Amino acid sequence: MRLRQFLLPSLELDEGAGAAHGAGRAVSLSQRDRYKQTDREVLLKPILTQRNNERDSPEMKEISNNFASPYPEENPRESQEPTGDPGHPVKCSPVVMDDVPLNDPTLNVLAAEDFINQSMAIIMEDAVKKATDIREKVCEWHSPEQLKELLDLELKDEGESESKILQRCRDAIRYSVKTTHPRFFNQLYAGLEPYSMVASFITEALKTQYTYEVAPVFTLMEDAVLRKMIEVVGWKEGGDGIFNAGGSMSQHVRCELSQCHYSISKAAALLGIGTKNVYVVPSDKRGKMIPSALEEQIKTAKNEGAVPFMVNATAGTTVLGAFDPIEEIADICEKYNLWLHVDACWGGAALMSQKHKHLLKGIHRVDSVAWNPHKMLMVCLQCSAFLVRDKTSLLQRCHSARASYLFQQDKFYDVSYDTGDKSVQCSRKPDAFKLWLMWKALGTRELEQRVDRALAMARYLAHEVKKRDGFHLLMEPEYANVCFWYIPPSLRKLPDGPELWKKLHTVAPVVKERMMKKGSMMVGYQPHGDKANFFRMIIISPQTSRQDMDFVLDEIHNLGKDL
């Protein structure tokens, strides 16, 4: 049955007026050839019979009497006007406005529920079970032109049958990359996280955003999660924060408040600061910012007449997984009175681990932090927090437009819980619920164990890379990024020099193409500075095992040994 454009007959199916009341509307259905009126009557009659029986039962009559309005004029039993409950509408004259009938709903709720049930069954089978089955492909690759034909992307004037729409759902899942697959190592997110997935379903079903008026539960949950994250960062006096639509938005926000990640240049351009006013600080061979070079850049900027106001450090770089020396950078920022922001979108999860939180030593001294729990902590996309040490409502003062038509100050509750005006966005999804529910389910200890296991697995892979012929580790991993070259047999006897590196640069792209078309796994590659293309493995998911690490190295060799 269909969801859209249904004009249902009245639910009082008496032999006279009910049939007449629904007759004109049944024509609309027959014109669209959805399903026969008799089919709908067969479906609805048992339900209505059950509702009538329930309504007329002694128990329901007693409940109805108990809940009668204390105000006579509001009590339907004492009202002079005919009144009916939503399931049994009273007879009334048709109301038509602009040739549109308005008497009854046009959404068939029963059909909607049926469609959702069928869709959820497809999601469970194809997007959960199959997508996480190691025997299934990570992806079923097709070129853009092939995929356009397979998906039939054109949007038309008339809707399609429900069976076709359900097939569209299957196709969308089938041809998408399965990022929850145990052998997906391509991005800074991966793996199945059931609790945050269920939270995502709930927030989509409730379809709400952040004011206490329409989202009281999620507003309080966001506040609780932010307080806990602030505690983990180490700001003993507290702070403030907000969940944003991704890490780049968090970087943009802190630029407004005070800017490495490519989002810094984006934010500078968007805010009118200008990309030329972003000074890049050199890093060492491991990708860490050099504090002495930072101080030199500050002095250079001042000598050029610029006014430095903010330093961006990184805790967990995208490619190498490097952590800047926050403690030393904080000393320099205090010396020159500069705002210090740390992009911990990727590496912030190390704070959950007693064993690895030293990677962010000094984080409690910074002014703001961006942290994406949808990365290492595996919360369903997206879940990105921006935290500030300030406690003077800085976010509110910077972003509030004082839109009284949205955020009325004379509401009957504490309007400080209307956090929407703290955000650059107007509509904002309640992403904090996903982290809250997962954290509630697992507890801090389990989250810590996830981080510890991922980093231990990265150490194992690095150890195996060093043992195997034809594999060369770029550097010892500091976090969950394992970077290495694969050298095919034909290149292993070449001397170290420009010819070797030029040829080696072409190896990773071909191996990546082959693994994508085979669908066996997904591993990223990239150059870095003057270094030739190398593979970058990102290890996150607790679904992965030692056998998966061995498989990755075996598969890369099998796919590239003829190059």
Summary of the structure (lengths in Angstrom):
residues: 563
radius of gyration: 29.8
end to end distance: 54.5
largest distance: 99.1
contacts: 1667
relative contact order: 0.10
helix: 48%
strand: 10%
